[in-house]
Amino acid sequence: MSSTFSMVASHSRRTEGEDKIFAANSAAQSAAKTIGPDRVVNASVGALLDDDGSLSVLPTVIELLKNLPAEEYAAYAPIGGLPGFLEAAKKAAFGDFVPNGYIEAVATPGGSGAIRHAIWNYSEMGDAVLTSDWYWGPYKTIAEEHGRKIETYTFFDERDCFHLSSFQRKVHELLQRQNALVILLNSPAHNPTGYSLTMEEWNAVFDCLKAEAANKEKRIILFSDIAYIDFAGNPKESRAFMKLFGNLPENILTIVAFSMSKGYTLYGMRCGAMICISSRKEAAEEFKTVNQFSNRGVWSNGTRPAMTVLTKIFSDPQLLEQIEKERQVLQTLLTERAESFIQEAKRVNLKICPYKAGFFITIPCKYPDAVVAELQKEYIFTVPLGKGIRFAVCSVSKDKCTLVPQKIAAVINKLENL
Ligand SMILES: Cc1ncc(COP(=O)(O)O)c(C=O)c1O
């Protein structure tokens, strides 16, 4: 039998093995077992951890979950999600900045589920889906899994701001080639860079999209990935941009991906929602119909206990306040770690991508895989990206965040000056 023989259907043949993030994490864990956790810096994990390496949780959320009656665990949820949950998800996503328009929501297994449905239901087979050149790897996986591909624009200009002209060029170019364009935009607290678009930048994004939407044959879908919004600083300011999702031309649809993974520390419960905003009632209704259908066709219904927890939180102001307080403690921990890393990076002249908030800091470099491998020899575990390495400040103590930039700078200097 030839070495190219495969049992797998032709569209599913892949060469890629283990996810790089999970691979780095298992290497870090086995190093910790051998030499002790104190000597290991595991900056690969995309979850907020306490200084001792255990998962940070919001105690009130966990208590609510634990105290649910048996049937809340055992029963199915409706295919589209519990109605109370869908209302709560809208409140959690928009806060005080509910956009004007027809709004519908469908429950999904986290933000990932929303990405899947948006790509599948709003781009054509073979289309390019647009995102920035720094992006979360699974965007590509999900696009390719569904017969699409990712194309990118340059995220940062020479002033380390949003590269508007690159975005405009790429949107225009793709809309010359295809009639539908799904744009994945992860802000605030972008993964992997920590960038958040300013209001001015958001306005410019919509000016560009509105200009393109003058051609009524085109359909533009702005997918707003807000996975990290609850760790993006002031909860009001960080949501203000969502007002811009209202009053748009009928051929622009905005989809907000709400997730309970980070903001409610329920990563494993796989619960979130996709929420659309449209100036056309029929487009919002169609959104509900097609995405519910996709739920049924891909994973059936979502995780009922997590939905019930969110419903309870948003029907009790005291509970919500309590959770916000607990989250603030985690936000402070995260900010302190990031600040320590950034200060030290400045001191040792280590260039990083413009960070404003969030779980990750990215260090651009020429040889990411080699840098990651070299750092592993010093028991520092990071994730290689196409044009740099990702350091998860969310999972590393402040002390370690202070020690590491110098080591990274030394490795990069060594490899780039060979
Ligand atoms: C940028 C980004 N979007 C979406 C997600 C989706 O997470 P989940 O499916 O757990 O909601 C993540 C998780 O790491 C992420 O980093």
The ligand as an SDF file (V2000), in Angstrom:
LIG
                    3D

 16 16  0  0  0  0  0  0  0  0999 V2000
   -9.9910   35.4480   20.3520 C   0  0  0  0  0  0  0  0  0  0  0  0
  -10.8650   34.3930   20.9020 C   0  0  0  0  0  0  0  0  0  0  0  0
  -12.0960   34.2820   20.4160 N   0  0  0  0  0  0  0  0  0  0  0  0
  -12.9370   33.3530   20.8530 C   0  0  0  0  0  0  0  0  0  0  0  0
  -12.5450   32.4690   21.8260 C   0  0  0  0  0  0  0  0  0  0  0  0
  -13.5790   31.4460   22.1750 C   0  0  0  0  0  0  0  0  0  0  0  0
  -13.5740   30.8880   23.3660 O   0  0  0  0  0  0  0  0  0  0  0  0
  -14.8150   29.9990   23.8220 P   0  0  0  0  0  0  0  0  0  0  0  0
  -15.2120   29.1580   22.6790 O   0  0  0  0  0  0  0  0  0  0  0  0
  -14.3090   29.2320   24.9690 O   0  0  0  0  0  0  0  0  0  0  0  0
  -15.8890   30.9890   24.1640 O   0  0  0  0  0  0  0  0  0  0  0  0
  -11.2680   32.5290   22.3740 C   0  0  0  0  0  0  0  0  0  0  0  0
  -10.7960   31.5880   23.3940 C   0  0  0  0  0  0  0  0  0  0  0  0
   -9.6660   31.4330   23.7120 O   0  0  0  0  0  0  0  0  0  0  0  0
  -10.4040   33.5300   21.8880 C   0  0  0  0  0  0  0  0  0  0  0  0
   -9.1640   33.6430   22.3530 O   0  0  0  0  0  0  0  0  0  0  0  0
  1  2  1  0
  2  3  1  0
  2 15  2  0
  3  4  2  0
  4  5  1  0
  5  6  1  0
  5 12  2  0
  6  7  1  0
  7  8  1  0
  8  9  2  0
  8 10  1  0
  8 11  1  0
 12 13  1  0
 12 15  1  0
 13 14  2  0
 15 16  1  0
M  END
$$$$
